[in-house]
Amino acid sequence: MNGRFHKSWGDFGGLKNQAALDFECLSFLANGTRCCVGDQLHPRGRLDAATYDRVASIYQRIEALEPYAKAARAVTDIGVISAAVNMPETTSGLTMIDTGFTNMLVELHQQFDILDLESRFEDYRLLIVPDDIHPTPALVDSLRRYLARGGALIASHRSLLDPQTGQFAMPELGVKYAGESRFRDEYFYPAPGAFPELADYAYFLYQRGLSIEAQPGTEVLATYGHPYFDRSPEHYSSHVQTPVDRRTNEPLVVRRGRTAYIANPFFLSYAADGYGVYKQMVAELIRGFLPQPVLRSRNLPSTAQITLMEQQADGGKRFIIHLLHYPLTRRAPNLDVIEEQGLLKDVQLELHTAVCPRRIRLAPAGADLAIRYENEYAHLTVPFVEGHQAIVIEL
């Protein structure tokens, strides 16, 4: 559910931009949910014509797309356990960890579901256990069975760290806990070749992490760089943190078999600090575990969103890809505004499918697209996207 208001509920006289309303409703549809636009009547009880002109405009588009939305389900590679599993049942709201991994994976155009502890882990090729998921015996047992069946796992920071024993509950991660990081303000260096997109540089860690020891057979992908000291009234350097002093051999990111571990709260930090380096590193870890994702694009900007749905139709199966591009801009303190739809041109998409599709077309009404089928991927190019475009792949 969203609302027609510019700022918040009951913002009389504040009318949401049409492009913002369009994006929100189309995003609901693209993620397999119904949409409901909330309003609050004036005390006189009359519907406001300007409001319902805007609602009508987007609902006409939704109605045309309904045949491609009903009974559709998301097709995903990745499952991420929500940090909300640690919260009391009476608590509502979104954790910073959840915000961080959602933003990161949406910007990376990954197909993922958000899970709780009762979810079927075997439905996913990769699980992410972000930052602070407590290691209950049932969870550890489920993760071990999942790995034994060939699944892959990325964990970070305090996830799976048992406070009772002071060690990680899963030796499969290949690390031992050695306390808090030595300094409050730490840096890290990527190992040569581990993250090809990153330069050899001392990258800052905006949130404090843990010290770990890599066990034999564990590959170290990034190591800490220590500052001269932590800045304080007694130890002064520059305006913010003290610069790096030296590269160390102390591990920060490791990989062992089908698992990877990050000793810093990358997902919380991405929500709080927005440092793109963390996203690039997670992307490389995902590529290592998912060399053949179900859907990928070679030229989508991070501001675009893409989802993949599956639907039974006419006795067979079809996929529906939703492309959305509605860039937002910070126009006021704590207020991001969508004012117009974004434009995309010649979007290259690759869908993993065991058979060549018989037809690919734009929806709700549009031209057929050319198909090139190679190495179990259907390659297609969407010539033009104005805000939103659905693409139907018939098998």
DASUL-V950653 format. One record per residue. N is the residue number from 1. RES is the residue in three letters. PSI is psi as a letter, one per 30 degrees, with the letter a starting at -180 (NA if undefined). Layout:
<<N RES PSI> <N RES PSI>>
//
This chain:
<<1 MET k> <2 ASN a> <3 GLY l> <4 ARG g> <5 PHE l> <6 HIS e> <7 LYS d> <8 SER l> <9 TRP k> <10 GLY g> <11 ASP i> <12 PHE k> <13 GLY f> <14 GLY j> <15 LEU k> <16 LYS k> <17 ASN k> <18 GLN e> <19 ALA e> <20 ALA e> <21 LEU e> <22 ASP e> <23 PHE e> <24 GLU e> <25 CYS e> <26 LEU e> <27 SER e> <28 PHE e> <29 LEU e> <30 ALA f> <31 ASN g> <32 GLY g> <33 THR l> <34 ARG l> <35 CYS k> <36 CYS k> <37 VAL k> <38 GLY k> <39 ASP l> <40 GLN k> <41 LEU k> <42 HIS l> <43 PRO f> <44 ARG f> <45 GLY g> <46 ARG k> <47 LEU k> <48 ASP k> <49 ALA e> <50 ALA e> <51 THR e> <52 TYR f> <53 ASP e> <54 ARG e> <55 VAL e> <56 ALA e> <57 SER e> <58 ILE e> <59 TYR f> <60 GLN e> <61 ARG e> <62 ILE e> <63 GLU e> <64 ALA f> <65 LEU f> <66 GLU e> <67 PRO f> <68 TYR g> <69 ALA e> <70 LYS k> <71 ALA g> <72 ALA k> <73 ARG l> <74 ALA k> <75 VAL j> <76 THR l> <77 ASP e> <78 ILE k> <79 GLY k> <80 VAL k> <81 ILE k> <82 SER k> <83 ALA f> <84 ALA f> <85 VAL f> <86 ASN f> <87 MET l> <88 PRO k> <89 GLU f> <90 THR f> <91 THR k> <92 SER l> <93 GLY l> <94 LEU k> <95 THR l> <96 MET e> <97 ILE e> <98 ASP e> <99 THR e> <100 GLY e> <101 PHE e> <102 THR e> <103 ASN e> <104 MET e> <105 LEU e> <106 VAL e> <107 GLU f> <108 LEU f> <109 HIS h> <110 GLN k> <111 GLN j> <112 PHE l> <113 ASP l> <114 ILE k> <115 LEU l> <116 ASP a> <117 LEU f> <118 GLU f> <119 SER l> <120 ARG j> <121 PHE f> <122 GLU f> <123 ASP f> <124 TYR k> <125 ARG f> <126 LEU k> <127 LEU k> <128 ILE k> <129 VAL j> <130 PRO j> <131 ASP e> <132 ASP h> <133 ILE j> <134 HIS k> <135 PRO i> <136 THR l> <137 PRO e> <138 ALA e> <139 LEU e> <140 VAL e> <141 ASP e> <142 SER e> <143 LEU e> <144 ARG e> <145 ARG e> <146 TYR e> <147 LEU e> <148 ALA f> <149 ARG g> <150 GLY g> <151 GLY l> <152 ALA l> <153 LEU k> <154 ILE k> <155 ALA l> <156 SER l> <157 HIS c> <158 ARG g> <159 SER k> <160 LEU g> <161 LEU j> <162 ASP j> <163 PRO f> <164 GLN e> <165 THR f> <166 GLY g> <167 GLN l> <168 PHE k> <169 ALA f> <170 MET j> <171 PRO f> <172 GLU f> <173 LEU f> <174 GLY g> <175 VAL l> <176 LYS k> <177 TYR k> <178 ALA g> <179 GLY a> <180 GLU l> <181 SER l> <182 ARG e> <183 PHE l> <184 ARG e> <185 ASP j> <186 GLU l> <187 TYR l> <188 PHE l> <189 TYR k> <190 PRO k> <191 ALA k> <192 PRO k> <193 GLY f> <194 ALA e> <195 PHE i> <196 PRO f> <197 GLU f> <198 LEU k> <199 ALA l> <200 ASP j> <201 TYR l> <202 ALA j> <203 TYR k> <204 PHE k> <205 LEU j> <206 TYR f> <207 GLN l> <208 ARG k> <209 GLY a> <210 LEU l> <211 SER k> <212 ILE l> <213 GLU k> <214 ALA k> <215 GLN l> <216 PRO k> <217 GLY f> <218 THR k> <219 GLU k> <220 VAL k> <221 LEU f> <222 ALA k> <223 THR l> <224 TYR k> <225 GLY k> <226 HIS k> <227 PRO l> <228 TYR e> <229 PHE l> <230 ASP k> <231 ARG k> <232 SER l> <233 PRO f> <234 GLU f> <235 HIS j> <236 TYR k> <237 SER j> <238 SER a> <239 HIS e> <240 VAL c> <241 GLN l> <242 THR k> <243 PRO l> <244 VAL k> <245 ASP e> <246 ARG l> <247 ARG k> <248 THR l> <249 ASN g> <250 GLU k> <251 PRO k> <252 LEU e> <253 VAL k> <254 VAL l> <255 ARG k> <256 ARG j> <257 GLY b> <258 ARG g> <259 THR l> <260 ALA k> <261 TYR k> <262 ILE k> <263 ALA g> <264 ASN l> <265 PRO i> <266 PHE e> <267 PHE e> <268 LEU e> <269 SER e> <270 TYR e> <271 ALA e> <272 ALA e> <273 ASP f> <274 GLY g> <275 TYR j> <276 GLY f> <277 VAL e> <278 TYR e> <279 LYS e> <280 GLN e> <281 MET e> <282 VAL e> <283 ALA e> <284 GLU e> <285 LEU e> <286 ILE e> <287 ARG e> <288 GLY e> <289 PHE f> <290 LEU i> <291 PRO f> <292 GLN i> <293 PRO l> <294 VAL f> <295 LEU k> <296 ARG l> <297 SER k> <298 ARG f> <299 ASN g> <300 LEU k> <301 PRO l> <302 SER f> <303 THR f> <304 ALA l> <305 GLN k> <306 ILE k> <307 THR l> <308 LEU k> <309 MET l> <310 GLU k> <311 GLN k> <312 GLN k> <313 ALA k> <314 ASP h> <315 GLY g> <316 GLY a> <317 LYS k> <318 ARG l> <319 PHE k> <320 ILE j> <321 ILE k> <322 HIS k> <323 LEU k> <324 LEU k> <325 HIS j> <326 TYR i> <327 PRO k> <328 LEU l> <329 THR k> <330 ARG j> <331 ARG f> <332 ALA l> <333 PRO k> <334 ASN g> <335 LEU j> <336 ASP k> <337 VAL k> <338 ILE j> <339 GLU f> <340 GLU l> <341 GLN k> <342 GLY l> <343 LEU k> <344 LEU k> <345 LYS k> <346 ASP h> <347 VAL k> <348 GLN k> <349 LEU k> <350 GLU j> <351 LEU k> <352 HIS j> <353 THR k> <354 ALA f> <355 VAL l> <356 CYS k> <357 PRO k> <358 ARG f> <359 ARG k> <360 ILE k> <361 ARG l> <362 LEU k> <363 ALA l> <364 PRO f> <365 ALA j> <366 GLY a> <367 ALA l> <368 ASP k> <369 LEU k> <370 ALA k> <371 ILE k> <372 ARG k> <373 TYR k> <374 GLU k> <375 ASN h> <376 GLU g> <377 TYR k> <378 ALA j> <379 HIS k> <380 LEU l> <381 THR k> <382 VAL j> <383 PRO e> <384 PHE k> <385 VAL k> <386 GLU j> <387 GLY d> <388 HIS k> <389 GLN k> <390 ALA k> <391 ILE k> <392 VAL k> <393 ILE j> <394 GLU k> <395 LEU NA>>
//
